[in-house]
Amino acid sequence: MDKDMLTYLIIGLVIGFIVGFIFISVISPNARKYAKVKQELAQTKDELITQKQIIAKHFSHSAEILDNMAKEFRRLYQHMAENSSQFIDGDKVASLDFDSDSVPDETKKNTLDNQPRDYSDNSSGLFKSDENKS
């Protein structure tokens, strides 16, 4: 064998392996599955990114609406506080003092005596057998 012939043989084998590898990777079912899965993965990543953007936009809009509500509530409170003196005299308004010392003893006694009971004096008959019910 000639040196040139051996060189051509090695070059032919290398080119054959390269062409065979490309041919197998393009035509083989595993390569098609891999390409399909890779495409689905890319599509899913894009959908995830889009979904995250939509959620971020939703929450930022919700935060803006809540901020506006808080500002409007403060404005309403200030309006009510400023204008309440026009309708009600400050002397006539009873203060809401919830201290137990300020409640008269009569009121304490009445509220304790008039408490509703959580039970009935009579039995309901729920646990009686059919023989005892008659």
C-alpha positions in Angstrom: 0.0 0.0 0.0 1.0 3.4 -0.9 1.4 6.3 1.5 -1.0 8.3 -0.7 -3.6 5.5 -0.7 -3.5 5.3 3.1 -4.0 9.1 3.4 -7.0 9.0 1.1 -8.4 6.0 3.1 -8.1 7.9 6.4 -9.6 11.1 4.9 -12.5 9.0 3.4 -13.2 7.4 6.8 -13.2 10.7 8.6 -15.5 12.2 6.0 -17.7 9.1 6.1 -18.0 9.3 9.9 -19.0 13.0 9.7 -21.5 12.4 6.9 -22.9 9.4 8.8 -23.2 11.2 12.1 -25.1 14.1 10.4 -27.3 11.7 8.5 -28.1 9.7 11.7 -28.8 12.8 13.8 -31.1 14.3 11.2 -33.1 11.2 10.3 -33.1 9.1 13.5 -36.3 9.0 15.6 -34.5 9.9 18.7 -33.1 13.0 17.1 -36.6 14.0 16.0 -37.9 13.4 19.5 -35.1 15.5 20.9 -35.8 18.3 18.5 -39.5 18.2 19.3 -38.9 18.2 23.1 -36.4 21.1 22.7 -39.0 23.1 20.7 -41.7 22.4 23.4 -39.3 23.5 26.1 -38.6 26.7 24.4 -42.3 27.3 23.8 -43.1 26.6 27.5 -40.3 28.9 28.6 -41.8 31.7 26.5 -45.3 31.0 27.9 -43.8 31.1 31.5 -42.1 34.4 30.8 -45.3 35.8 29.4 -47.4 34.5 32.3 -44.9 36.1 34.8 -45.2 39.4 33.0 -49.0 39.3 33.1 -48.9 38.4 36.9 -46.5 41.2 37.6 -48.6 43.7 35.7 -51.7 42.5 37.5 -50.2 42.9 41.0 -48.7 46.3 40.1 -52.2 47.4 38.9 -53.8 46.0 42.1 -51.3 47.8 44.2 -52.0 51.1 42.4 -55.8 50.6 42.9 -55.3 49.9 46.6 -53.1 52.9 47.0 -55.8 55.1 45.3 -58.4 53.6 47.7 -56.3 54.4 50.7 -55.8 58.0 49.5 -59.6 58.3 48.9 -60.3 56.8 52.3 -58.0 59.3 54.0 -59.6 62.2 52.1 -63.1 60.9 53.1 -62.0 60.6 56.7 -60.6 64.2 56.7 -63.8 65.4 55.1 -66.0 63.7 57.7 -63.8 64.9 60.6 -63.8 68.5 59.4 -67.5 68.7 58.6 -68.9 66.7 61.6 -68.7 69.8 63.8 -71.2 71.5 61.6 -73.9 69.0 62.3 -73.2 68.0 65.9 -72.2 70.2 68.7 -69.1 69.0 70.5 -70.8 69.4 73.9 -73.7 67.1 73.0 -71.7 64.3 71.7 -71.4 61.5 74.3 -67.9 60.2 74.6 -67.4 56.5 74.1 -65.6 55.4 77.2 -65.4 51.7 77.5 -63.8 51.6 80.9 -65.6 49.2 83.3 -65.5 51.9 86.1 -67.7 54.3 84.1 -70.5 51.7 83.7 -73.0 51.9 86.6 -73.4 48.8 88.8 -77.1 48.5 87.8 -76.2 48.1 84.1 -73.6 45.4 85.0 -76.1 43.4 87.0 -78.8 43.6 84.3 -76.4 42.5 81.5 -75.2 39.5 83.6 -78.8 38.4 84.5 -80.2 38.8 81.0 -77.5 36.8 79.3 -79.0 34.1 76.9 -78.4 30.6 78.0 -76.7 28.1 75.7 -78.8 25.2 76.9 -82.5 24.2 77.5 -84.0 23.0 80.7 -85.9 20.3 78.9 -84.2 17.3 77.2 -84.4 17.3 73.4 -85.1 13.5 73.1 -82.2 13.2 70.7 -80.6 10.3 72.5 -83.7 8.4 73.5 -84.3 5.1 71.9 -87.7 4.4 70.2 -89.0 2.5 73.2 -88.4 5.5 75.5 -89.9 8.1 73.2 -93.5 7.0 73.5 
